[in-house]
Amino acid sequence: MAKSKKTPYYLEPPVTTLVKLGCIAVHVKELLSPKGHEVDRMELQMLLDDPEIVAWMAKMNEEALLPVMR
């Protein structure tokens, strides 16, 4: 019987990572809206500095699955 390949964790992140990524999307949308607030920018920075997000992005960058930062 063939052994099935396990999907890498970075392609099926934990729920906590997915929630944080969703929060990033919401805060970006809010920040870019006409009523965007500085608090959205602060929340984004906090989320982007979160160790779980940093590690996930590093692995996604390593696999060339995210755009290269300028």
N, C-alpha and C positions, 0 to 999 in steps of 0.2 A: 504494500500500500504506500502510495506517495505521501511524503510529509508535506503538509500545507505550510506555505510561507506566512509568517506573522507580519502584519502591517507595522511599519516602524512607528514608534510612539509619537513622533512629531507630526505624522499624518493623521493620527487619531489621538489628539491631546486630551488630557483629563478635563473634566467638566469645569474645574476652576479656571483653567487656561481659556476655555471657550467663553466663559462668562466674562473674564477680563478682556478678551478680544472684542466681545460684543459691547462692553462698556467703552472701549476705545472708539469703536465705530459710532456709538451714540454721541460721545463727547465731541468727536470731529464734526459730526453733522450739526450739533448745537453750536459749536464754535464758528462754523462757517455760515450759520444762519444770520439774518439781520439782527437777531436778539442775542447773539453770541456774547458770552461773558468771560472775564479773566479766569473765573473759577473753572471753566471748562479746560482752559489751557493748563492750569495747575493740576487738575485731575488727570489730564493726559500725560503730563510729565511724570506724575506719581505712578501711573499704570505702566508707562514705558520703562521706568526704572525698576519695576517689580522683578525680583530674581527669576520667577517662573516665566515671565514674558521674555526677559533677556535671554534665558537659556533656550527657550523655544525658537526665538528669532535667530540666535546663533546657529542652531542646528539647521533651520530652514535656509539660512545664508550659506552654510557649509555645503548644503545639497543643491545650491543655486536655484532655489524655489522662490526667492523674494528678489525684488529689484535691488540693484547695487546702490547704496547710498552715495549721493554726490558730495 
